[in-house]
Amino acid sequence: MKTYTFDEVVQSLNSVVAYDWAAFLRGRLDSTSAEGPVGGIENGGWKLVFNGESLKLSGRRGNVGDAYSIGLQVGDDGAVSESIAGGPAFNAGIGPGMKLVGVNGHVYTHDVLEDAIMASKDGGSISLMVVIDDYYKTFTIDYHGGPRYPHLVRDEGKPDLLDEVINARAGAQ
């Protein structure tokens, strides 16, 4: 499999249509924005919204609600596999490799963590006890938004281009 340098990719794209592809790609590759690149979805007639309504496919990708609320991806055993940069848990000092053992003074279970996230909406804080290299440490997460889940919602003010693309590929009329 051939690999291409960044300059080769830019040159190839410019051979198709002239544009400042280097700036376009760098803007996306180097971005540290907390928001994802949703321009394509929005131009296709949809919006990305976050609310407390649980996903229909919960459990398929782990505890996705924790990632979009406090910014943690946590395994069933409490092992932190991801702490989203700039998220509340990351800002509190929690990172991958740590293991949650307690939530607000209770032994960690995912249900106890979900209850703490839900209670945060009413002004409660979230205190997590973790194990780091055989030491216990407690972190307080500054989060008061309750559970957050991502959803795509139709923007009726724009044509639904995503459905048109899907229908064309599926052979629908």
C-alpha positions in Angstrom: 0.0 0.0 0.0 1.5 3.3 -1.1 1.6 6.2 1.4 1.4 9.8 0.4 3.0 12.9 1.9 0.8 15.8 2.9 2.2 17.8 0.0 1.4 15.0 -2.5 -2.2 14.9 -1.3 -2.5 18.7 -1.6 -1.0 18.6 -5.1 -3.4 15.8 -6.1 -6.4 17.6 -4.9 -5.3 20.8 -6.7 -5.1 18.8 -9.9 -8.8 18.1 -9.5 -9.9 21.6 -8.5 -7.8 24.6 -7.5 -8.2 25.5 -3.9 -6.2 26.2 -0.7 -6.3 22.5 0.2 -3.3 22.8 2.5 -5.1 25.4 4.8 -8.4 23.4 4.5 -6.8 20.1 5.6 -4.5 21.7 8.2 -7.5 23.5 9.8 -9.1 20.1 10.3 -6.1 18.0 11.1 -4.6 20.4 13.6 -7.9 21.5 15.3 -8.2 21.2 19.0 -11.7 22.5 19.0 -14.1 21.0 21.5 -16.8 21.0 18.8 -16.6 18.4 16.0 -16.7 19.3 12.3 -20.4 19.2 11.6 -20.6 21.5 8.5 -21.4 18.5 6.2 -24.2 17.3 8.4 -25.7 20.8 8.8 -25.4 21.4 5.0 -27.2 18.1 4.5 -30.3 19.3 6.4 -29.6 18.0 9.9 -28.3 19.4 13.3 -26.3 17.8 16.0 -28.0 18.4 19.4 -27.2 17.2 22.9 -29.9 16.4 25.5 -30.7 14.1 28.4 -32.6 11.6 26.2 -30.7 8.3 26.3 -29.5 6.7 23.1 -31.5 3.9 21.6 -28.3 1.9 21.1 -27.0 2.2 24.7 -24.2 -0.1 25.6 -23.1 -0.6 22.0 -20.1 1.7 22.3 -19.7 1.6 26.1 -21.0 4.3 28.4 -21.3 7.0 25.7 -23.3 9.3 28.0 -20.4 9.7 30.3 -18.2 10.8 27.4 -20.5 13.6 26.4 -21.3 14.8 30.0 -18.2 14.5 32.2 -15.8 13.5 29.4 -14.9 10.0 30.5 -15.0 6.6 28.9 -15.1 4.1 31.7 -15.1 0.3 31.5 -17.4 -1.9 33.6 -14.6 -2.5 36.0 -14.1 1.3 36.5 -10.9 1.5 34.3 -10.7 4.9 32.6 -9.9 4.3 28.9 -10.4 7.8 27.8 -10.6 11.3 29.3 -11.6 13.8 26.7 -9.2 16.8 26.6 -10.9 19.9 27.8 -13.7 18.0 29.4 -14.7 18.3 33.1 -13.0 15.1 34.2 -9.8 15.9 32.2 -9.8 19.4 33.8 -10.1 17.8 37.2 -7.0 15.7 36.5 -8.5 12.3 35.7 -6.9 10.4 32.8 -6.5 7.0 31.1 -4.9 4.3 33.2 -6.7 5.3 36.4 -9.4 3.2 37.9 -12.6 4.5 39.5 -13.3 2.9 42.8 -15.7 5.4 44.4 -18.3 8.0 43.4 -19.5 10.5 46.0 -18.5 8.2 48.9 -20.1 5.1 47.4 -18.3 2.1 45.8 -18.1 2.6 42.1 -20.7 1.0 39.8 -21.8 2.5 36.5 -25.3 3.1 37.9 -23.8 5.0 40.9 -21.8 7.2 38.4 -24.9 7.8 36.3 -26.9 8.8 39.4 -24.1 11.3 40.3 -24.2 12.7 36.8 -28.0 13.0 37.0 -27.7 14.7 40.5 -25.2 17.2 39.1 -28.1 18.9 37.3 -29.4 20.0 40.7 -26.1 21.5 41.7 -24.5 18.4 43.2 -20.8 17.9 42.7 -19.2 14.7 41.5 -16.4 13.3 43.7 -14.5 10.4 42.2 -12.0 8.3 44.1 -9.5 6.6 41.8 -6.5 4.3 42.1 -3.3 5.6 40.5 -0.2 3.5 40.8 -1.4 1.8 44.0 -2.5 5.1 45.6 -6.0 6.4 46.2 -6.8 9.9 45.2 -10.0 11.9 45.2 -11.0 14.3 42.4 -13.9 16.7 42.3 -15.5 17.3 38.9 -17.0 20.7 38.2 -20.0 19.6 36.2 -23.6 20.6 36.6 -25.2 19.6 33.3 -26.8 16.2 33.9 -26.5 13.4 31.3 -25.8 14.5 27.7 -26.3 12.4 24.6 -25.8 13.3 21.0 -28.7 13.1 18.5 -29.2 14.1 14.9 -32.3 16.2 14.4 -33.8 17.2 11.1 -33.5 20.9 10.1 -36.7 21.6 8.3 -35.4 24.9 6.9 -33.0 23.0 4.6 -33.4 20.2 2.0 -32.7 16.7 3.4 -29.6 15.8 1.3 -28.6 13.0 3.5 -31.8 11.0 2.8 -31.3 11.7 -0.9 -27.8 10.2 -0.9 -29.0 7.2 1.2 -32.0 6.6 -1.1 -29.9 6.8 -4.2 -27.4 4.2 -2.8 -30.2 2.0 -1.5 -32.0 2.0 -4.9 -35.1 3.7 -3.4 -37.2 6.0 -5.7 
